[in-house]
Amino acid sequence: MNTKSKDTRLSIRIEPELKSAGQDVAKDMGMDLTTAVKMFITAMVKEQRLPFEPTSLPVETLQALCESEHHNDYKTYSSAKEMWSDLNV
């Protein structure tokens, strides 16, 4: 009888808060964190690249760039005074 496991163990170190947040997201998607990591690695191997575009830009900058692409969706002002007045500052 062959008792060798067909699986291997992967051990990584991450912050407890990041792990917990990842577990919450995976759970919301109907899976556990192990399944999500397996999906990530499977996609990486299949595509021979990371399954996302890495960036060194901060999240706030990425959000600002996204907003700038849809600038017509945001209110504009003709002066700083008008903006501050609208913000009740």
TIROLO-121974 format. One line per field, with one value per residue (C-alpha): residue number from 0; residue in one letter; y negated, z, x negated. Coordinates in steps of 0.02 Angstrom, whole numbers, plus 50000, padded with zeros to 5 digits. Example, Ala and Ser with C-alpha at 12.3 -4.5 7.8 and 13.67 -1.06 7.14 Angstrom:
! residues 2
resi: c(0  1) $
resn: c(A  S) $
py: c(50225  50053) $
pz: c(50390  50357) $
px: c(49385  49316) $
This chain:
! residues 89
resi: c(0  1  2  3  4  5  6  7  8  9  10  11  12  13  14  15  16  17  18  19  20  21  22  23  24  25  26  27  28  29  30  31  32  33  34  35  36  37  38  39  40  41  42  43  44  45  46  47  48  49  50  51  52  53  54  55  56  57  58  59  60  61  62  63  64  65  66  67  68  69  70  71  72  73  74  75  76  77  78  79  80  81  82  83  84  85  86  87  88) $
resn: c(M  N  T  K  S  K  D  T  R  L  S  I  R  I  E  P  E  L  K  S  A  G  Q  D  V  A  K  D  M  G  M  D  L  T  T  A  V  K  M  F  I  T  A  M  V  K  E  Q  R  L  P  F  E  P  T  S  L  P  V  E  T  L  Q  A  L  C  E  S  E  H  H  N  D  Y  K  T  Y  S  S  A  K  E  M  W  S  D  L  N  V) $
py: c(50000  49831  49707  49564  49402  49326  49152  49048  48915  48730  48623  48433  48295  48150  48028  48100  47956  47990  48175  48138  48012  48137  48272  48154  48113  48296  48344  48211  48296  48467  48540  48554  48467  48627  48640  48456  48480  48637  48538  48401  48523  48620  48459  48406  48572  48577  48397  48399  48232  48158  48156  47968  47817  47774  47590  47486  47347  47320  47366  47182  47139  47281  47221  47042  47104  47201  47048  46939  47055  47017  46833  46787  46881  46756  46579  46442  46267  46107  46055  46121  46000  46076  46252  46206  46120  46275  46380  46261  46231) $
pz: c(50000  49947  50092  50013  50003  49831  49911  49980  50112  50080  50228  50218  50347  50338  50462  50561  50505  50322  50343  50430  50298  50161  50246  50254  50069  50021  50132  50047  49883  49949  49974  50103  50097  50044  49890  49848  49859  49751  49622  49624  49596  49464  49366  49385  49315  49175  49119  49159  49246  49400  49379  49413  49365  49505  49538  49655  49662  49825  49828  49846  49687  49590  49649  49596  49424  49406  49458  49334  49194  49243  49284  49204  49345  49474  49515  49459  49525  49444  49598  49763  49855  49768  49817  50000  50006  49935  50067  50204  50260) $
px: c(50000  49930  49946  49848  49944  49969  49971  49830  49835  49802  49758  49755  49741  49862  49936  50083  50194  50156  50193  50358  50409  50364  50466  50615  50604  50584  50731  50838  50794  50845  50672  50536  50367  50277  50389  50358  50169  50180  50279  50148  50004  50100  50133  49951  49889  50018  49986  49799  49818  49899  50089  50091  49988  49867  49842  49738  49867  49961  50145  50192  50096  50178  50348  50307  50252  50414  50514  50418  50473  50654  50632  50798  50886  50822  50874  50756  50728  50669  50571  50505  50619  50771  50713  50684  50853  50938  50850  50908  50729) $
